[in-house]
């Protein structure tokens, strides 16, 4: 476990690990913790847990005490307040997790806004803490996401290379017409694509963007690219923003792709 953030939550986590170790039996494949607390980015946030089940997810609450359970698209989100902490538990069938991983390995699972997006699932799993793993499957899956899938990296690179000229053209047009809303919308789309490529090319699945500055520090992201991104945020008009985004994209595309099969961390917890 990482630092003071997890030491502060250790009693609550220990209680949950003991609870599921006793009550879930053979129906539970493994259990892991993810998110800002588990990663040590903050101490003031929810405890985010993922329980992977052999087949079906629970149809009734599983947390000790009172909790709410809401099913959505074959998953279930359970929420409770335990020992002074808000606890969020996502229940996932193993087959669903496998489908997400397979999507990424085919070069998919990174576009759109559907929840949960497979690429963010992989990012959370890569930096997770295994809390219960009786069969070793959790370690196997976490090892699988330590380096981004090669086809995913290639797919994102090809998409950025193919769409960048069109984005720049449309951004220029929106700026010339003083259509600030359209310019902002296109800039967000392009920036998200650049951000996705940047993390992948630096051998990480891109995390959910809530704590991006902290993730830049944690992963030691390229300092030159970070400076270019700062220039984008400091731009004062659409023309400057477009130029900054184009420079940012070019710098990201100049990064070397990660070596396939090279892990970036130990699987020991």
C-alpha positions, -999 to +999 in steps of 0.1 A: +000+000+000+011+035-008+021+060+019+000+079+044-031+080+022-036+043+026-024+041+061-052+065+070-077+042+054-061+009+064-086+000+091-116+004+068-098-015+040-088-043+064-124-046+075-136-048+039-110-073+029-119-095+058-157-091+051-154-102+015-128-129+023-154-145+046-187-138+027-179-140-011-163-175-011-157-190-045-180-166-064-154-139-061-124-140-085-105-111-070-109-076-055-087-046-061-086-009-050-080+019-075-083+056-078-067+087-062-065+073-026-050+040-037-025+058-059-016+081-030-026+113-049-049+125-022-062+115+012-096+132+009-116+111-015-137+079-017-124+044-013-129+030-048-130-008-050-136-032-079-149-068-073-145-092-102-170-121-100-167-155-116-200-152-134-230-131-122-227-099-102-246-097-069-283-087-071-284-076-035-261-053-014-228-068-003-212-042+019-214-044+057-241-021+070-265-002+048-257+004+012-273+011-021-269-011-052-277+001-087-273-021-118-264-007-152-254-025-184-244-057-167-225-040-139-235-029-104-223+002-085-227-001-047-222+028-024-220+031+014-205+051+043-182+029+064-160+038+093-162+075+084-154+070+047-175+069+015-170+036-002-178+030-039-177-006-051-181-016-088-191-052-093-179-067-126-183-101-142-150-116-152-162-120-188-169-083-190-134-074-178-120-098-203-140-082-231-126-048-221-091-061-222-097-078-255-111-045-270-079-027-260-057-054-274-076-051-307-069-014-308-104-004-296-119+007-263-105+043-262-131+064-279-165+078-268-179+087-235-195+054-224-190+044-188-168+027-179-144+032-209-120+002-212-089+024-215-097+040-181-104+006-166-069-005-177-053+026-163-070+020-129-060-017-129-024-009-138-020+013-108-042-008-085-037-025-052-047-062-051-067-067-020-080-103-025-066-126-052-070-162-041-063-177-076-037-153-089-060-141-117-059-105-104-021-104-107-023-120-141-047-093-154-028-065-137+004-077-154-015-076-187-020-039-185+015-028-174+024-018-209-003-005-234-014-030-260+007-026-292-023-025-315-039+002-294-008+024-295-007+020-333-044+027-337-042+059-317-010+071-335-026+065-369-058+083-359-039+113-346-017+115-377-048+111-400-071+136-382-047+163-371-047+182-404-085+183-405-087+194-369-062+222-375-082+233-406-115+233-388-100+251-358-086+278-381-120+283-397-138+285-364-113+311-352-116+332-383-154+332-380-151+340-343-171+309-335-156+304-300-180+276-290-171+255-320-134+263-316-135+252-279-154+220-287-129+210-314-100+220-292-112+197-264-116+168-288-081+172-302-066+178-268-082+146-255-068+127-285-033+142-279-035+134-242-044+098-250-016+094-274+009+111-251+003+086-222+003+056-245+036+067-262+051+071-227+041+035-219+010+042-197-027+038-201-041+073-198-058+078-164-091+095-159-081+132-161-092+144-127-057+144-113-036+149-145-009+172-130-002+146-103-001+118-129+024+138-149+046+140-119+041+103-109+050+090-143+077+115-151+060+126-183+082+144-209+090+179-196+092+194-230+056+183-239+044+195-205+058+229-213+040+229-247+008+220-230+013+249-205+017+272-236-017+259-248-034+268-215-018+302-216-029+310-251-051+341-253-070+337-285-082+309-309-052+313-333-027+309-305-046+279-291-046+262-325-009+268-330-002+255-296-023+223-301-006+217-334+029+220-318+017+198-289+005+171-313+037+172-333+058+167-301+037+138-290+040+121-324+078+124-322+078+102-291+090+067-297+064+040-292+068+017-261+086-015-265+062-045-265+064-068-236+085-046-213+069-041-179+073-008-161+066-020-126+068-050-103+037-070-096+045-072-060+022-053-037 
